[in-house]
């Protein structure tokens, strides 16, 4: 099978049975995907070791001769045991194989070879279990081969029970032997500047290095290739978007936006002004806006988005805001109507459209949307329904982007003609993640907070060392309520006894001694009902399994002050705004990730009242779970916490599974440690595309893009 390419089908290269096993185990279909399955580490065969001095538990390589081979049925389990005795002339060693009778025809007395494995012991006898071996007819040949192989690193691959590491190694070797020439995706000057090797050499040296020194240059080359191809794909996508034509949405003198700004009872923050100006410019540009706005909890991102909606509405265009939960969608509609006031709200008719609206109400809402009467539409996934149509969808706002996959975002955008898109997130994104995940979007940041915020104090209640603090937490909540303030209590589950999760914490306490959830909404409500201090305190619950009307009624009652303490799951994580809520208690805080704890904390301290956040945890000091909780208590800076989160958890979790295709499939690239590399790769990709937009003179890069960013990934990028 000479002349395999990286695009060749795997079944044509290694046979249907093997290819099927690799596809089931790793989702591989091509030679290139197999060769991107890099070793996770390298083992050493060990120096050639005399049998008489074998070190227990160490890998060894022995040149020896087969003395005998016998097979017998096992007494205590099904199957057979093959025992082979080998000798190097001074000592003897036993090799054992389970259920592998076929080896008898190879391992016959007198055959010589090299035997490699880890030294074990059974009944005080040293042995190798299932060792690797190569048999030779000539002893000198065997010894010479052994001397070479003893020094070669052994690649150890990510594996499964059906596709073990040795099978991966042998299959990759088979493919490398048959691989034809490879066009290099990296420009020559980039490789020279960074001291990198060719693409073919990099693959050879990462998969079957002769010595340790060959590995680092191979890894560096493949890491740069990955960063360079990814950044080129993102920059190309930006070019594609800018090739589309968009309906310009200018603001008119004396129009809706100007009237709205004139009625605002406060000044916009400097960041709101600057980001708003960029968005206003985008809306009159030649191509559709594709912008990400990130900002702290409570920094006023919704106001910025609303001002853009008003600008779009002036030309008769509609805006659709999609939110992750019914509670948040309903609150957005109320807050938007309130901000618009009695003059503008009737003109724009903010309309709620969710799946749990009563049928008649939903039909009326859908009619207002389809007719264009509703120029601001807020909803959940119901906006994506094929039955939801718009008269002129000009602007799409995605709130809390990490809750939506690219397919969902595209389904909404497809309801308009190249609408402008604004993505909002209150989860600050480290710069390298933004470049790697959202490299095709323009990124704006709102850091300044509106005036009048009293701030939040955060404390850890470490029950592992101080169990008595649990009672003090509830006393502290009662003290706040006594001052006519309100409190949230957040749990990771609805009912801990039934283990009914709602929107469970995004990182379970894997390093905790007791991983069982102890406090659900049900358990906390029952506990508070027994405390004398809570005898006159009004406690209600809220969770995702409740009907939409019921959830909305509870939130409105809490907002009115008819409820003192709301015991909830993370359904209140984003967007819920109750200025009188001063206290946030998060039970089993170690079950949540850094960004989620920061989001939850942002629900308090939103008015003039000082906020108090109590992070209750039983995680032991020094564990990663405890480190997350303590990191949140140390700072209110969400951008600093985003970096901490990235370091603690790695980009796999931070990027999340919602980012489809190319972006969530990093192989060697690590956004934590490869920040400088990503910056260099982006600059190089910009230079190449500026000089050769169609990549006519860069066939290796074009081919790599085609493989790495195939049809599905290209569609996913286009949807984001």
Number of C-alpha atoms within 10 A of each C-alpha: 12 10 11 21 19 22 15 16 18 24 17 13 21 17 11 12 9 17 23 17 14 23 16 13 14 16 13 20 18 20 24 20 20 21 21 16 18 22 19 11 11 17 11 17 22 19 16 20 16 19 21 13 8 21 15 13 12 13 19 24 28 28 28 27 24 23 19 17 20 14 17 12 13 13 9 6 7 9 13 16 18 21 19 23 19 27 20 18 12 9 13 18 21 20 20 19 17 15 16 14 15 9 13 16 8 11 21 16 15 13 18 27 25 24 23 24 21 20 20 17 13 9 6 7 9 19 24 22 18 16 17 13 15 13 18 16 11 11 17 13 13 19 19 11 16 23 17 12 21 20 17 19 20 21 21 18 20 15 18 12 7 11 17 13 17 15 15 24 18 11 18 21 16 14 22 19 13 14 19 15 12 15 17 20 21 27 15 12 10 14 18 11 8 12 11 21 21 19 20 16 16 21 21 20 20 22 25 19 20 17 14 13 10 16 20 14 19 23 20 19 21 25 19 23 22 22 25 25 23 26 26 26 24 25 19 19 20 18 15 13 19 16 12 12 14 20 19 19 25 17 20 12 9 10 13 22 21 15 15 18 14 11 11 12 8 10 11 18 16 14 21 23 14 15 19 21 14 13 24 19 14 21 26 18 18 14 21 24 25 21 21 22 22 22 24 23 23 20 22 19 23 17 16 20 25 21 20 24 26 27 24 29 27 18 16 18 24 27 30 26 25 30 26 20 21 26 24 25 25 24 20 23 21 15 15 18 19 12 17 25 14 10 10 18 15 13 14 23 19 26 24 27 27 23 15 14 17 11 10 9 13 17 14 12 21 23 16 20 28 16 13 20 20 27 28 28 26 26 24 21 19 18 26 19 11 10 9 17 20 24 18 21 29 30 29 27 27 22 25 18 22 20 16 17 17 19 18 16 21 16 16 25 23 13 20 19 16 20 27 27 24 22 23 21 21 25 23 23 25 20 17 21 21 18 21 25 22 20 21 26 23 15 17 18 19 22 20 15 18 17 13 11 16 14 16 20 17 20 16 18 25 21 16 14 12 10 13 12 15 15 10 12 16 16 16 15 25 21 13 18 20 14 8 13 19 28 28 27 22 28 33 30 26 27 19 19 14 10 15 15 19 19 17 17 21 16 15 19 23 13 14 17 10 11 12 12 21 17 21 26 24 17 17 21 19 10 12 17 16 10 12 10 15 18 11 11 17 15 19 18 22 21 21 19 12 11 13 19 14 12 20 19 13 19 26 17 14 22 18 11 17 15 19 26 27 24 25 27 26 24 23 24 20 23 25 20 21 20 18 23 29 26 29 27 26 28 24 25 29 32 28 25 24 29 24 20 24 25 21 24 27 25 26 28 27 24 18 14 19 17 25 23 26 22 25 22 22 21 26 18 13 8 14 18 26 22 18 23 27 19 15 26 18 13 15 18 13 23 20 15 23 21 19 19 22 21 14 15 15 16 18 14 14 19 20 14 15 15 22 21 19 19 21 18 14 16 12 19 22 19 26 15 12 16 17 12 19 25 18 17 23 23 14 19 24 18 13 18 16 11 11 12 14 13 15 10 13 18 14 18 22 20 18 22 18 16 16 20 20 14 12 12 18 19 16 20 25 17 19 21
